[in-house]
Amino acid sequence: CAERTYNWMTDPEVAANIGLRTEPSLQKTREWIFKAAQDPSISAFAVCMKDTHVGNLVLDQIDTYLSKARFSIYIGEPSARGAGVGTTAPLLILTSAFRERSLYKVWLTVHACNDRAIKLYTNVGFQLEGILRGEFLLGARRLSTLYMSILADEFAAMTANRRS
């Protein structure tokens, strides 16, 4: 798991879209995985397709008092991008976040030029809450960041509508 994750972090497309600030290393990746496993404010998951680890999904900054968490996902395996796993995995995690963890809100940030991610987030029910102007650096280019979220009742209504 750590080796695959590290390899994806060195992919310029993945690194640019998640906003890495430091050079990735296998050691740092292993340390983060160990820390995440010990930290109750982090829930990290491997995204798998046909029994192959193709990406990662994280709920972190879990705040049990406010009943909210930050969501992030990336599909690191290029052959898995566009195959539907990026839609299925978030729906499973959101179901867990709202039904099992009883969260009220799940939020995320995404840079304004990441059209593929914005489309995914919108398709699974996230709504735009605001724009943080000039909040993200992509190389030397400053971009706005979108703040998006989904509330438990919105997710429940959306999933009920999909079943009907």
Helices and strands as residue ranges (DSSP letters): H 2-9, H 12-18, H 26-38, E 43-49, E 52-63, E 68-75, G 78-80, H 85-95, I 96-100, E 105-111, H 115-123, E 127-138, E 141-151, H 152-163
